[in-house]
Amino acid sequence: MKKKIEILAPAKDLIHGIAAINSGADAVYIGAPQFGARSNATNSIEDVAALVQYAHLFHAQVFVVINTILYDNELETCRQMIWKLYDIKVDALIVQDMAIMEMDLPPIVLHASTQANNRDADKIKFLKDAGMKRVVLARELNLHQIKEISTASDVELEFFVTGALCVSFSGNCYMSVANGERSANRGSCAQNCRLPYNLIDGNGETLIKNSHLLSIKDFDVSDQIPNLIEAGVCSFKIEGRLKDIVYVKNNVSYLRQKLDAFLEGNDSYTKASSGKCTFTFDAALNKSFNRGYTDYFVNERHQSIGSWESPKSKGQYIGKLIRTVGNAYEIENGELLNNGDGLCYINENNEADGIYVNKVENGLAYPNVLKELKPGTFIYRNNDAAFIKIVEREDSAIRKISTTLLLTENENGFELIATDEDGFVSTVNLVHAKEQTKNNESIAENIKTQLAKTGFTPYTADEINVMFSQNWFLPISKINEMRRTVYEQLSEIRLANYKVEEHKLVKTTHPYPETKLDFMYNVSNKLARKFYERHGVTEIEKAFELQWDPGKSRVMTTKYCIKYELERCPKYHRENMDKKVKEPLVLKQGELEYKLKFNCKPCEMEIWEKDAEFEIEEDHFH
């Protein structure tokens, strides 16, 4: 049996979900009415049910995201919602809170959200043994660590492949709560990491002014797909449940084509759903929202990953500004531009700035406002008007299931048999008198032309055979009716034969790898506490949201390191150690102030509130 490899797409709502399926997604993840980590991407049970119906036709899956932490008074509401999701045949739930493992649940498949901080092999094996079918890996992992996790347990592994990155370990960012009591773990992250900060050293000197020092580039490991599959990943997830339809279609179609090229003729792996996609646009990641791209840590730490100038979309690099001519700009590769484009550049204050192009004429771009730009300025396009117009069209991505049709005769008339690419068969009989055609000429070609008109159905007729003993006549209306019925029936047969996997949770008692849990385990209710206690945990700190100590808390732990970005890392930049910076380094934004703590052994940075006290470690890499 070949192993199935899946592209998993985000869906803000039903329309985005259908667009993702049409663009080639093997699965989509979507929010339910409550408890998803994007509080403004919720959907009714009815809309999720409609998406399930559409996806299952292509034997694609729908996962529902229930990845916030739950409070005691929400447990019952959540349990009832899970039963409703089971009734509409959702394929799996993506969960963070272990309370769900304690509930009286239907036999629904569970996946451990990346919010559950899935970064070490023993904890992931624990989750697998507790009943999780799949684990969404932490984005900070490298290929060796993924391989290690895959070797340690045979749980399905899902890994992000494109999209925005949380600078913090997912599930372990408390900045938003600490600054305004909006909890990221409760679905309302305020994105403090995308704000501009000043960086101040231990002497009170400002090293960097007004820079987005915690904003990092977007993720793209699409060229690592073969290596990641080899390491054990079976699902490639696109981030972006708040992104627009152009982003979803562009990302999904780009990855579909990339993965199909890898799977073609492959003996070990196959795609995870049915149908073939055609596109009227050339997908390219830099044509939709992006802050520039990084492969993060997949291939270890090797280059800068900050997007300090701006947290906004940079887009596609066009070329340098050659000069300003009258009230227009001459730009390298300016012939690529269109009327209505949005351009982006970094101004003299090192901030992202923008221009709207009214018209392009004779290789010159005429902006709505002429801004003073230096020759040599790098120009990016972050709003490609022509591309957006094409991609937004409903028919820009179409997905069809391949079929063969056979029209034959029987005692009482005719029979049409449709067989699809998965081997499902639909048969329609037409009771009709057999009359020969005028002049006894074959009309087989005409019949094939009619049968080939699959139009708005999700099918193509790639091979059509007409097998008659004589040149029988059939009215066009009857041919069309048979074709319509045979495909309607085929859809019913495909849906009836789609099996949602079931998994009944069994209460387990195997030991959790830790016996003491701090606030970063996000235990916010009695059921999660009970779950951990049953697995041998003796001390459990309450979730940050329930016990926050204003001014003194650690609000973030991250693999991203400002010292590394400044080329002052004692491990990687020894040659610069004569330019050591005086610690503690402080990030300041208006009234907000954070201290940075560098843990060089695990290669991590912590962000603490200003009144916190900690010792500055001497680096170990002399």
C-alpha positions as CSV (number, residue, x, y, z in Angstrom):
1,M,0.0,0.0,0.0
2,K,1.3,3.4,-1.0
3,K,1.4,6.0,1.8
4,K,-1.0,8.9,1.2
5,I,0.5,12.4,1.2
6,E,-1.8,15.3,1.9
7,I,-2.1,19.0,1.3
8,L,-4.1,20.6,4.1
9,A,-5.6,24.0,3.4
10,P,-7.1,26.7,5.7
11,A,-10.7,27.7,5.3
12,K,-12.1,30.9,6.8
13,D,-15.6,29.8,5.8
14,L,-17.5,27.6,3.4
15,I,-16.6,29.6,0.3
16,H,-12.8,29.5,1.1
17,G,-13.2,25.8,1.9
18,I,-14.7,25.0,-1.5
19,A,-12.1,27.1,-3.3
20,A,-9.4,25.2,-1.5
21,I,-10.9,21.8,-2.5
22,N,-11.2,23.0,-6.1
23,S,-7.6,24.1,-6.1
24,G,-6.4,20.7,-5.1
25,A,-6.5,20.4,-1.3
26,D,-6.7,16.9,0.0
27,A,-8.1,18.2,3.3
28,V,-9.2,21.5,4.8
29,Y,-9.3,22.8,8.4
30,I,-12.1,25.1,9.5
31,G,-13.4,26.7,12.7
32,A,-16.7,25.6,14.3
33,P,-19.1,28.0,16.1
34,Q,-16.7,28.2,19.1
35,F,-13.3,27.3,20.6
36,G,-11.1,27.9,17.6
37,A,-7.8,29.8,17.9
38,R,-9.1,32.4,15.4
39,S,-12.1,33.9,17.1
40,N,-13.1,35.8,13.9
41,A,-13.1,32.7,11.7
42,T,-16.1,30.8,13.1
43,N,-18.7,28.9,11.2
44,S,-22.1,27.5,11.7
45,I,-22.6,23.7,12.0
46,E,-24.7,23.9,8.8
47,D,-21.8,25.5,6.8
48,V,-19.3,23.0,8.1
49,A,-21.8,20.2,7.1
50,A,-22.0,21.7,3.5
51,L,-18.2,21.7,3.3
52,V,-18.0,18.1,4.5
53,Q,-20.5,17.1,1.8
54,Y,-18.5,18.9,-0.9
55,A,-15.1,17.6,0.3
56,H,-16.2,14.0,0.7
57,L,-17.3,13.9,-3.0
58,F,-13.6,14.1,-3.9
59,H,-12.7,11.9,-0.9
60,A,-11.0,14.9,0.7
61,Q,-11.3,15.4,4.4
62,V,-12.5,18.1,6.7
63,F,-10.9,18.8,10.1
64,V,-12.5,21.1,12.6
65,V,-10.2,23.2,14.8
66,I,-11.1,23.2,18.5
67,N,-7.7,24.5,19.7
68,T,-8.3,27.0,22.4
69,I,-7.9,26.2,26.1
70,L,-11.2,25.7,27.8
71,Y,-12.6,26.9,31.2
72,D,-14.7,24.7,33.4
73,N,-18.0,26.5,32.5
74,E,-17.3,25.7,28.8
75,L,-16.6,22.0,29.0
76,E,-20.2,20.8,28.5
77,T,-20.9,23.3,25.6
78,C,-17.7,22.0,23.9
79,R,-18.7,18.3,24.4
80,Q,-22.2,18.9,22.9
81,M,-20.6,20.7,19.9
82,I,-18.3,17.8,19.3
83,W,-21.3,15.4,19.1
84,K,-22.9,17.7,16.5
85,L,-19.7,17.7,14.5
86,Y,-19.6,13.9,14.7
87,D,-23.2,13.7,13.4
88,I,-22.3,15.8,10.3
89,K,-19.4,13.4,9.5
90,V,-16.4,15.6,10.2
91,D,-13.2,13.6,9.7
92,A,-11.2,14.8,12.7
93,L,-10.9,17.5,15.4
94,I,-7.6,19.4,15.9
95,V,-7.4,20.0,19.7
96,Q,-5.1,21.6,22.2
97,D,-6.9,21.1,25.6
98,M,-6.4,17.6,27.1
99,A,-9.8,18.1,28.8
100,I,-11.2,16.8,25.5
101,M,-9.5,13.5,26.0
102,E,-11.5,13.1,29.3
103,M,-14.9,13.8,27.9
104,D,-17.6,11.4,27.0
105,L,-17.0,11.7,23.2
106,P,-18.3,10.0,20.1
107,P,-15.8,7.8,18.3
108,I,-14.2,10.8,16.4
109,V,-10.6,11.0,15.4
110,L,-8.4,13.5,17.3
111,H,-5.3,15.4,16.2
112,A,-3.0,17.2,18.6
113,S,-2.8,20.9,17.6
114,T,0.6,22.6,17.3
115,Q,-0.7,24.6,20.2
116,A,-0.1,21.5,22.3
117,N,3.6,22.2,21.8
118,N,4.6,19.0,19.9
119,R,8.4,19.3,19.8
120,D,9.8,16.2,21.6
121,A,9.6,12.6,20.7
122,D,8.7,11.2,24.1
123,K,5.7,13.6,24.6
124,I,4.5,12.9,21.1
125,K,4.7,9.2,21.7
126,F,2.7,9.8,24.9
127,L,-0.1,11.5,22.9
128,K,-0.1,8.7,20.3
129,D,-0.5,6.1,23.1
130,A,-3.2,8.2,24.7
131,G,-5.3,8.1,21.5
132,M,-4.2,10.9,19.2
133,K,-4.1,9.7,15.6
134,R,-2.0,12.7,14.4
135,V,0.2,15.3,15.8
136,V,0.8,18.8,14.2
137,L,4.5,19.3,14.7
138,A,6.0,22.5,16.2
139,R,7.3,24.7,13.3
140,E,10.7,25.1,15.0
141,L,11.8,21.5,14.4
142,N,14.5,20.5,11.9
143,L,14.6,17.5,9.6
144,H,16.7,15.3,12.1
145,Q,14.2,16.0,15.0
146,I,11.2,15.1,12.7
147,K,12.9,11.9,11.7
148,E,13.6,11.1,15.4
149,I,9.9,11.7,16.3
150,S,8.8,9.6,13.4
151,T,11.1,6.7,14.4
152,A,9.9,6.9,18.0
153,S,6.2,6.4,17.2
154,D,4.0,5.6,14.2
155,V,1.7,8.6,14.7
156,E,0.7,10.6,11.6
157,L,2.9,13.8,11.4
158,E,1.6,17.1,10.0
159,F,3.9,20.0,9.4
160,F,3.4,23.5,8.2
161,V,4.7,24.2,4.7
162,T,3.8,27.8,3.9
163,G,2.3,30.9,5.7
164,A,2.9,33.2,8.6
165,L,5.1,32.1,11.5
166,C,4.4,32.6,15.2
167,V,7.6,33.9,16.6
168,S,6.9,32.1,19.8
169,F,6.5,28.3,20.3
170,S,2.8,27.9,19.5
171,G,0.7,27.8,22.6
172,N,3.4,29.5,24.7
173,C,2.9,33.1,23.9
174,Y,1.3,35.2,26.7
175,M,2.2,38.7,25.4
176,S,-1.3,39.4,24.3
177,V,-2.8,38.5,27.7
178,A,-0.1,40.4,29.6
179,N,-0.8,43.6,27.5
180,G,-4.5,43.7,27.3
181,E,-5.9,40.5,28.6
182,R,-6.6,39.2,25.1
183,S,-5.4,35.6,25.1
184,A,-3.9,33.9,22.1
185,N,-4.7,30.6,23.6
186,R,-8.4,31.7,23.7
187,G,-8.5,32.8,20.0
188,S,-7.8,36.5,20.3
189,C,-4.1,37.2,19.8
190,A,-3.4,40.9,19.6
191,Q,-0.2,40.3,17.5
192,N,2.1,42.3,19.8
193,C,5.0,40.6,17.9
194,R,4.2,42.7,14.8
195,L,4.7,46.0,16.6
196,P,7.7,48.3,16.2
197,Y,10.1,48.3,19.2
198,N,13.3,50.1,20.3
199,L,16.2,47.8,21.4
200,I,18.0,49.2,24.4
201,D,21.1,47.7,26.0
202,G,22.1,47.3,29.6
203,N,23.8,50.7,29.6
204,G,20.5,52.3,28.6
205,E,21.8,53.0,25.0
206,T,19.3,52.6,22.1
207,L,20.9,50.2,19.7
208,I,18.0,50.0,17.2
209,K,15.1,52.4,16.8
210,N,11.5,51.8,15.8
211,S,12.0,48.4,14.2
212,H,9.7,45.3,14.1
213,L,12.2,43.3,16.1
214,L,9.8,40.4,16.8
215,S,8.3,40.2,13.3
216,I,9.7,37.4,11.3
217,K,9.4,36.4,7.7
218,D,6.8,33.9,6.5
219,F,7.4,30.2,6.2
220,D,8.1,28.3,3.0
221,V,9.6,24.8,3.0
222,S,7.9,23.8,-0.3
223,D,11.2,22.8,-1.8
224,Q,11.8,20.5,1.2
225,I,8.7,18.4,0.5
226,P,10.7,15.3,-0.6
227,N,13.0,15.6,2.5
228,L,10.1,16.1,4.8
229,I,8.2,13.1,3.4
230,E,11.4,11.0,3.9
231,A,11.6,12.3,7.5
232,G,8.0,11.0,8.1
233,V,5.6,13.9,7.4
234,C,2.4,12.9,5.7
235,S,0.4,16.1,5.8
236,F,1.6,19.6,4.6
237,K,-0.4,22.4,6.2
238,I,-0.8,25.9,4.8
239,E,-1.3,28.5,7.5
240,G,-4.0,31.2,7.1
241,R,-7.5,30.9,8.3
242,L,-7.9,34.6,8.1
243,K,-6.4,35.0,4.6
244,D,-8.3,35.9,1.5
245,I,-9.4,33.6,-1.3
246,V,-6.5,34.6,-3.6
247,Y,-4.0,33.6,-1.0
248,V,-5.8,30.2,-0.4
249,K,-6.1,29.4,-4.1
250,N,-2.5,30.5,-5.0
251,N,-0.9,28.6,-2.1
252,V,-2.9,25.4,-2.6
253,S,-2.5,25.3,-6.4
254,Y,1.3,26.0,-6.1
255,L,1.7,23.1,-3.7
256,R,-0.6,20.8,-5.6
257,Q,1.6,21.2,-8.7
258,K,4.8,20.8,-6.7
259,L,3.6,17.7,-4.8
260,D,2.1,16.1,-8.0
261,A,5.5,16.4,-9.7
262,F,7.1,14.5,-6.8
263,L,4.3,11.9,-6.7
264,E,4.3,11.1,-10.4
265,G,5.5,7.6,-10.9
266,N,6.4,7.3,-7.2
267,D,6.3,3.7,-5.9
268,S,6.0,4.6,-2.2
269,Y,3.6,7.6,-2.1
270,T,0.3,8.6,-3.6
271,K,-2.0,11.6,-3.3
272,A,-4.7,11.5,-0.6
273,S,-7.8,12.4,-2.6
274,S,-9.4,12.2,-6.0
275,G,-9.7,14.4,-9.0
276,K,-7.4,16.5,-11.2
277,C,-7.1,20.2,-11.2
278,T,-6.8,22.7,-14.0
279,F,-5.8,26.4,-13.4
280,T,-6.1,29.5,-15.5
281,F,-3.3,31.2,-13.5
282,D,0.4,30.5,-12.8
283,A,0.7,30.1,-9.1
284,A,3.6,31.8,-7.4
285,L,3.9,32.3,-3.6
286,N,5.3,35.8,-3.9
287,K,2.2,36.9,-5.7
288,S,0.0,36.8,-2.6
289,F,0.5,38.0,0.9
290,N,4.0,37.4,2.3
291,R,6.6,39.1,4.4
292,G,9.5,37.5,2.4
293,Y,10.2,33.8,3.1
294,T,12.4,31.7,5.4
295,D,12.8,28.0,5.9
296,Y,13.1,28.8,9.6
297,F,15.0,25.9,11.3
298,V,14.2,23.0,9.0
299,N,17.8,23.0,7.9
300,E,19.2,24.3,11.2
301,R,20.0,27.9,11.9
302,H,21.7,29.4,8.9
303,Q,20.5,32.9,8.0
304,S,18.5,35.9,9.2
305,I,14.8,35.3,9.6
306,G,13.6,38.7,10.8
307,S,11.3,40.9,8.8
308,W,12.2,44.0,10.8
309,E,11.2,46.8,8.3
310,S,7.6,45.8,8.3
311,P,5.0,43.2,9.4
312,K,3.0,43.9,6.2
313,S,3.2,42.0,2.9
314,K,6.2,42.7,0.9
315,G,5.1,40.8,-2.2
316,Q,7.1,40.1,-5.4
317,Y,10.4,41.8,-6.1
318,I,10.1,43.8,-9.4
319,G,13.4,45.7,-9.7
320,K,15.3,48.8,-8.7
321,L,14.0,52.3,-9.3
322,I,16.0,53.7,-12.2
323,R,14.8,57.3,-12.0
324,T,11.8,59.6,-11.6
325,V,10.7,61.1,-14.9
326,G,8.2,64.0,-14.5
327,N,5.4,62.5,-12.5
328,A,6.2,58.9,-13.1
329,Y,8.8,56.3,-12.2
330,E,11.0,54.3,-14.4
331,I,11.6,50.9,-12.8
332,E,13.7,47.9,-13.8
333,N,11.3,45.2,-15.3
334,G,8.6,47.9,-15.2
335,E,6.9,46.1,-18.1
336,L,5.7,43.5,-15.5
337,L,3.5,46.2,-13.9
338,N,-0.2,46.7,-14.5
339,N,-2.7,49.5,-13.9
340,G,-4.0,49.2,-10.3
341,D,-1.0,47.5,-8.8
342,G,0.2,48.3,-5.3
343,L,3.9,48.8,-4.9
344,C,6.0,48.6,-1.7
345,Y,9.4,49.9,-0.8
346,I,11.5,50.7,2.3
347,N,11.8,54.4,2.9
348,E,14.6,56.4,4.5
349,N,13.3,55.8,8.1
350,N,13.6,52.1,7.3
351,E,9.8,51.7,7.3
352,A,7.6,50.0,4.6
353,D,5.9,52.5,2.4
354,G,3.5,52.1,-0.5
355,I,2.5,53.6,-3.9
356,Y,-0.7,52.9,-5.9
357,V,-0.1,52.7,-9.6
358,N,-2.8,54.6,-11.6
359,K,-1.5,53.6,-15.0
360,V,1.4,52.1,-16.8
361,E,2.4,53.6,-20.1
362,N,5.5,53.4,-22.3
363,G,7.3,51.5,-19.5
364,L,6.6,54.2,-16.9
365,A,4.5,53.8,-13.7
366,Y,2.3,56.8,-12.9
367,P,1.5,56.7,-9.1
368,N,-1.6,58.3,-7.5
369,V,0.9,60.3,-5.3
370,L,4.4,61.1,-6.4
371,K,6.8,60.3,-3.5
372,E,10.4,61.2,-3.4
373,L,12.3,58.0,-4.0
374,K,16.1,57.5,-4.4
375,P,17.3,55.8,-7.5
376,G,18.3,52.2,-6.6
377,T,15.4,51.8,-4.2
378,F,14.1,48.1,-4.3
379,I,10.5,48.0,-5.6
380,Y,8.2,45.2,-4.7
381,R,4.6,44.6,-5.9
382,N,2.4,43.5,-3.0
383,N,-0.9,43.9,-4.9
384,D,-0.9,42.4,-8.4
385,A,-4.2,43.7,-9.8
386,A,-4.2,41.5,-12.9
387,F,-3.3,38.3,-11.0
388,I,-6.0,39.0,-8.4
389,K,-8.6,39.5,-11.0
390,I,-7.9,36.2,-12.7
391,V,-7.6,34.1,-9.5
392,E,-10.7,35.6,-7.9
393,R,-12.8,34.1,-10.8
394,E,-14.6,31.0,-9.8
395,D,-13.4,29.1,-12.9
396,S,-9.7,29.9,-12.3
397,A,-9.3,26.5,-10.5
398,I,-11.5,23.6,-11.4
399,R,-11.3,20.0,-10.1
400,K,-12.7,17.1,-12.0
401,I,-12.9,13.3,-11.3
402,S,-11.9,11.2,-14.3
403,T,-14.5,8.7,-15.7
404,T,-14.9,6.4,-18.6
405,L,-18.4,6.0,-20.2
406,L,-19.8,3.0,-22.0
407,L,-23.1,3.1,-23.9
408,T,-24.5,-0.3,-24.9
409,E,-27.8,-1.8,-25.6
410,N,-30.0,-4.3,-23.7
411,E,-33.3,-6.1,-24.3
412,N,-35.5,-3.1,-23.5
413,G,-33.3,-0.3,-24.8
414,F,-30.0,1.1,-23.7
415,E,-27.6,1.2,-20.8
416,L,-25.0,3.8,-19.9
417,I,-22.2,2.8,-17.5
418,A,-19.9,5.4,-15.8
419,T,-16.7,4.1,-14.1
420,D,-14.6,6.7,-12.2
421,E,-10.9,6.8,-11.4
422,D,-11.5,5.1,-8.0
423,G,-13.4,2.2,-9.5
424,F,-16.9,3.3,-8.5
425,V,-19.6,2.4,-11.1
426,S,-22.9,4.0,-11.9
427,T,-25.4,2.4,-14.3
428,V,-28.5,3.9,-15.9
429,N,-31.0,2.0,-18.1
430,L,-33.3,3.6,-20.7
431,V,-36.3,1.8,-21.9
432,H,-36.6,2.9,-25.5
433,A,-37.6,1.4,-28.8
434,K,-34.7,0.4,-31.0
435,E,-34.9,2.1,-34.4
436,Q,-32.2,2.3,-37.0
437,T,-30.9,5.6,-38.1
438,K,-31.9,7.1,-41.4
439,N,-29.7,5.8,-44.2
440,N,-28.4,3.3,-41.6
441,E,-25.4,5.5,-40.8
442,S,-23.6,5.4,-37.5
443,I,-24.2,8.4,-35.2
444,A,-21.7,7.1,-32.6
445,E,-19.5,10.3,-33.0
446,N,-22.6,12.5,-32.3
447,I,-23.4,10.4,-29.3
448,K,-19.9,10.7,-28.0
449,T,-20.0,14.5,-28.5
450,Q,-23.1,14.7,-26.3
451,L,-21.8,12.4,-23.6
452,A,-18.6,14.4,-23.4
453,K,-20.5,17.5,-22.3
454,T,-20.0,17.0,-18.5
455,G,-20.3,20.8,-18.0
456,F,-20.8,21.9,-14.4
457,T,-20.6,18.3,-13.0
458,P,-17.4,17.4,-11.0
459,Y,-16.6,14.8,-13.7
460,T,-14.8,14.6,-17.1
461,A,-15.5,11.8,-19.5
462,D,-12.0,10.9,-20.6
463,E,-12.8,7.8,-22.6
464,I,-16.2,7.1,-24.3
465,N,-17.2,3.9,-26.0
466,V,-20.4,3.2,-27.9
467,M,-21.1,-0.5,-28.5
468,F,-24.2,-1.1,-30.6
469,S,-25.0,-4.3,-32.7
470,Q,-26.6,-2.0,-35.3
471,N,-26.7,1.7,-36.1
472,W,-29.4,2.6,-33.6
473,F,-31.0,6.0,-33.3
474,L,-31.1,7.9,-30.0
475,P,-32.6,11.4,-29.5
476,I,-30.2,14.0,-28.2
477,S,-32.5,14.7,-25.3
478,K,-32.4,11.1,-24.1
479,I,-28.6,10.9,-24.4
480,N,-28.3,14.1,-22.2
481,E,-30.8,12.7,-19.7
482,M,-28.8,9.5,-19.3
483,R,-25.6,11.4,-18.9
484,R,-27.1,13.7,-16.3
485,T,-28.6,10.8,-14.3
486,V,-25.5,8.5,-14.5
487,Y,-23.4,11.3,-13.0
488,E,-25.9,12.3,-10.3
489,Q,-26.0,8.7,-9.2
490,L,-22.2,8.5,-9.3
491,S,-22.0,11.4,-6.8
492,E,-24.5,9.6,-4.5
493,I,-22.5,6.3,-4.8
494,R,-19.2,8.1,-4.0
495,L,-20.7,9.8,-0.9
496,A,-22.3,6.6,0.2
497,N,-19.0,4.7,-0.1
498,Y,-17.0,7.4,1.7
499,K,-16.1,6.0,5.1
500,V,-15.3,8.4,7.9
501,E,-12.7,6.8,10.1
502,E,-13.9,6.3,13.7
503,H,-11.8,6.0,16.9
504,K,-13.2,5.3,20.3
505,L,-11.0,6.8,23.1
506,V,-9.9,4.4,25.8
507,K,-8.8,5.8,29.1
508,T,-5.1,5.2,29.5
509,T,-2.8,5.5,32.5
510,H,0.7,5.3,31.0
511,P,3.1,7.8,32.6
512,Y,3.5,11.3,31.2
513,P,7.2,12.1,30.6
514,E,7.0,14.9,33.2
515,T,5.7,14.8,36.8
516,K,5.6,18.6,37.3
517,L,3.9,20.9,34.8
518,D,4.3,24.7,34.8
519,F,1.9,27.3,33.4
520,M,3.2,26.6,29.9
521,Y,1.1,23.4,29.8
522,N,-2.0,25.6,29.7
523,V,-4.1,23.6,32.2
524,S,-7.2,25.7,32.6
525,N,-9.9,23.3,33.8
526,K,-10.6,20.3,36.1
527,L,-10.8,17.7,33.3
528,A,-7.3,18.5,31.9
529,R,-6.0,18.4,35.5
530,K,-7.7,15.0,35.9
531,F,-6.2,13.7,32.6
532,Y,-2.6,14.6,33.7
533,E,-3.1,13.3,37.2
534,R,-4.2,9.9,35.9
535,H,-1.0,9.8,33.9
536,G,1.2,10.3,37.0
537,V,1.7,14.1,37.1
538,T,1.9,15.2,40.7
539,E,2.2,19.0,40.5
540,I,0.2,21.1,38.0
541,E,0.5,24.9,37.8
542,K,-2.6,26.8,36.5
543,A,-2.6,28.2,33.0
544,F,-1.1,31.7,32.7
545,E,-4.6,33.2,32.0
546,L,-5.7,32.1,35.5
547,Q,-2.7,33.2,37.5
548,W,-0.9,35.9,35.7
549,D,1.5,38.0,37.9
550,P,1.4,41.4,36.2
551,G,4.8,42.9,35.4
552,K,6.9,39.8,36.4
553,S,6.0,37.1,34.0
554,R,7.8,35.3,31.2
555,V,5.5,36.1,28.2
556,M,7.2,34.2,25.4
557,T,9.7,31.5,24.6
558,T,11.1,31.4,21.1
559,K,13.8,29.7,18.9
560,Y,14.2,33.1,17.1
561,C,17.0,35.1,18.7
562,I,17.7,38.8,18.4
563,K,21.4,38.3,19.3
564,Y,21.7,35.9,16.3
565,E,20.0,38.4,14.1
566,L,22.5,41.1,15.3
567,E,25.3,38.7,14.6
568,R,26.3,38.7,18.2
569,C,25.6,35.0,19.0
570,P,28.4,33.5,21.1
571,K,28.0,30.2,19.3
572,Y,27.6,31.2,15.6
573,H,29.4,34.6,15.5
574,R,32.5,34.1,17.6
575,E,34.4,36.4,15.4
576,N,32.2,39.3,16.6
577,M,32.6,38.6,20.3
578,D,34.8,41.7,20.8
579,K,31.6,43.6,20.0
580,K,29.6,42.0,22.8
581,V,26.4,43.8,23.8
582,K,25.7,44.7,27.4
583,E,22.8,42.8,28.8
584,P,20.0,42.7,29.7
585,L,18.7,43.8,26.3
586,V,15.3,45.5,26.6
587,L,12.5,45.9,24.0
588,K,10.5,49.1,24.5
589,Q,7.3,50.2,22.8
590,G,5.6,53.2,24.4
591,E,4.8,52.1,27.9
592,L,5.5,48.5,27.1
593,E,8.9,47.1,28.2
594,Y,10.3,43.6,28.0
595,K,13.6,42.1,29.0
596,L,15.3,39.5,26.9
597,K,16.9,36.4,28.4
598,F,19.1,34.2,26.2
599,N,19.4,30.5,27.0
600,C,22.3,29.4,24.8
601,K,22.3,25.7,25.7
602,P,18.9,24.9,24.1
603,C,19.4,27.9,21.7
604,E,16.3,29.8,22.8
605,M,15.3,33.3,23.8
606,E,12.8,34.2,26.5
607,I,10.9,37.5,26.8
608,W,10.0,38.7,30.3
609,E,8.0,41.6,31.6
610,K,10.0,44.5,32.9
611,D,9.8,43.8,36.6
612,A,10.9,40.2,36.3
613,E,14.2,39.2,37.8
614,F,16.6,36.6,36.4
615,E,20.3,36.0,36.2
616,I,22.1,36.7,33.0
617,E,23.8,33.5,31.9
618,E,27.4,33.7,30.9
619,D,27.7,32.2,27.4
620,H,29.2,28.7,27.3
621,F,31.0,29.0,23.9
622,H,34.3,30.6,24.6
